[in-house]
Amino acid sequence: MLPVLSSFWSYLHWYIRPLVKWFLRHFTRLCELQRVCYGEEKGAPRTTGVEYSLELSRTPCLKRVVQQLSSLAESGRFTEETSYSAVEYAIKTVTDTKNINIKIHTRFVPSFRLCLLQIYGYKQLLHEVENLRKTSYSSDNNEHEEKLIKLWNILMPDKPFPSRFGKHWSDIGFQGDDPKTDFRGMGLLGLENLVYFVSEYTEAARHVLSHSSHPVYGYSFAIVGINLTSTTYHWLRKGLLKNHFYNAVHGRPQMKHFHQVYCYIFHKFDSFWLAEKPRDIMEFNHIRSKFEEHVIRGLSNPLTLLKLNMAVETL
């Protein structure tokens, strides 16, 4: 019954929406994009509304603009160098097509510009994150090796780096003698996340590491960190991080913003894990699922904003 109702509503919506838009345009003298930019609160409510309007637009010029911007971002070309000209072209197309007088409607262009940068910056970020995930850790790559050693040196400042292989890696939560094997699932993305956490929030990361060594509630710091890379990555792919990025980033979401969300998630998970008082590590999957449900509820709020600094300060 539900699939039938869903199909009926989709069918009805497809035909009614243009009539509603026509009526509102006639009544307000504003196109839908203007109504969203003027009527919705800055951040996720406004940007999500613009994104929805563009995706459902039947105007050929707008459909072409959406296709061009999406292609640019999904191929990793919506960069700092190219995004400005691409967005300005999109704005010109929209204002000309919708007969928007930018000298009168001065608020529209900056609002719409920001929405476009956020929407297609998110797609660009997904491309960059995916590339890192697909990049395998290589022992023959000096940059990879240096980052791994950096991870050790920051987390263990009182214990000089002993050797590339050995049991000592378990001190920071790797499974075997060679950490390389633990990066198979998330590739270089797992290492980049960990290195960013320990580099940018060093005291917080060391504090979390000390929790992971708890005699009763301990867990493997690096392994859990890589698991949380997987969680954050899948949330990005599903669009669950849009509300936060649209509220937090005044422009294109970039890799550093993804790393910051990861740091927030790692710290929050550490607190959640300890609060759950697990009997042993065998409860990890259950507690992680419970944690994910809790965070996803927050991420679904259009006004959500992960307070990264506060998360670190309250350690």
Salt bridges, closest charged atoms under 4 A:
GLU32 OE1 - ARG17 NH2 2.66
GLU32 OE1 - LYS21 NZ 3.88
GLU51 OE2 - LYS242 NZ 2.82
GLU74 OE2 - LYS123 NZ 3.99
GLU88 OE2 - ARG113 NE 2.69
ASP96 OD2 - LYS92 NZ 2.54
GLU130 OE2 - ARG133 NH2 2.62
GLU130 OE1 - ARG237 NH1 3.39
GLU145 OE1 - ARG164 NE 2.75
ASP171 OD2 - LYS159 NZ 2.66
ASP177 OD1 - LYS167 NZ 3.68
ASP178 OD1 - ARG164 NH1 2.82
GLU192 OE2 - LYS147 NZ 2.44
GLU203 OE2 - ARG206 NH1 3.40
ASP270 OD2 - HIS211 ND1 2.56
GLU276 OE1 - LYS290 NZ 3.12
GLU283 OE2 - ARG279 NH1 3.97
GLU292 OE2 - ARG288 NE 3.90
